[in-house]
Amino acid sequence: MGLFDVNDEKLKALYHRAWVESGMGFVEPRKYDYLNRALMQYARENGCSYDRALMIAKTI
């Protein structure tokens, strides 16, 4: 595992950060560049869709 790899825990932490920054409301992932990039990278590395990666990020 490299420094910039995105695993489940890192993805959830980035989503939580965006959630706090949004005032603990609705999170639009494309508004937060770090979350959007992490979701795309996670989907590419794990062979799943962007939406599936977002669902994984939302589960805590």
Secondary structure by P-SEA (a helix, b strand, c coil): cccccccaaaaaaaaaaaaaaaccccccccccaaaaaaaaaaaaaacccaaaaaaaaacc
